[in-house]
Amino acid sequence: MKQALKRIFNIIIDVIVVLILAVSVLIVTLSLTSKSSGVPNIFGIAPLNVQSSSMEDTFNVDDLILCTVTNDPFYEYKKGDIVTFPIEINGENRLNTHRIVEVIKDENITYYRTQGDNKLTNPEPDNDLQTSSRIVAKYTGKRIPGVGYIFSFVRTQLGFFLCVLLPMIFFFVYEAVRVIMNVIAYNKEKAVEEAKAVVSNSELTEEQKKKAIEEYLASIGEKQSGITENEPTVQTPAESDNSNSED
C-alpha cells in the first residue's frame, strides 16, 4: 500500500513538472511572437486579456479572448468585425479591441471606423481611423471568462518567478533527493546480492547465512560513513571461532 501511494505521488509530481515546463514554453513563445508580429500568439492565435469595459457585454474585464493574427496590409475587414489595433495611452503602447462600425473606401486605401460596444463608456466612435496595416488581429468569437488576469500575471516577471521558476526549483530539488535515495537503495540491494553470493556456497545454516549477510551489510555501512577504512569481508561463524582460538 505504501509503495502504491509513493508511486502515485511520484506520478503527480512528474505531471506537475511537465505542466510547468509547458507553461514556460508557452510564455517564451508568446514573448517572441509579440516582437515579430506585434501581438503575442501561438500558431496564429492570439490570447488577449480584456483590460477595460469598453466592449461589455460582448466580453468583460479580465476575460481571455482568442483572436486570429491578421497583420496583413491587404486584408479586407467588414463592418461588424471586432479587431485589435495598437493605441497609445499616457505614453504607453497598448492593444485595443473594438468593433468596426463603418468601412470607408478612399481611392486605393480602405479605412475602418471603430467603436466599443459599451455605449455608456463609448458613446461616440473612436477618433482615429484604422487601416489594414495597423490592425493586427480579429476576434474569433471565443472567450474564456475571468482568466485573462491570471494569464497576464504569469507573463510578468513576478508572475513568471512565482508560478514557474519557484515551483520548478522545488520540484528539481525533490527530483534530486529522489535520485539520491534510489542510488542508496540500489547500492544496498547490490550489497545484499554480493553478500548472498559470498555465503551461497558455504555449508551454513539459514540462520548463520542471515547473520553473515547482516554483518556484511553492517561493515558496508561503516565503510560508507568513514568508520572503517579496510575492505569489509564476510566472515562466517566458523571462521570467527577459528580466529578467536588462534588468539
Secondary structure, 3 states (H helix, E strand, C coil): CHHHHHHHHHHHHHHHHHHHHHHHHHHHHHHHHHHHHCCCCECCEEEEECCCCCCCCCCCCCCEEEEEECCCCCCCCCCCCEEEEEEEECCEEEEEEEEEEEEEEECCEEEEEEECCCCCCCCCCCCCCECCCCCCEEEEEEEECCCHHHHHHHCCHHHHHHHHHHHHHHHHHHHHHHHHHHHHHHHHHHHHHHHHHHHCCCCCCHHHHHHHHHHHHHHHHHHHCCCCCCCCCCCCHHHHHHHHHHC
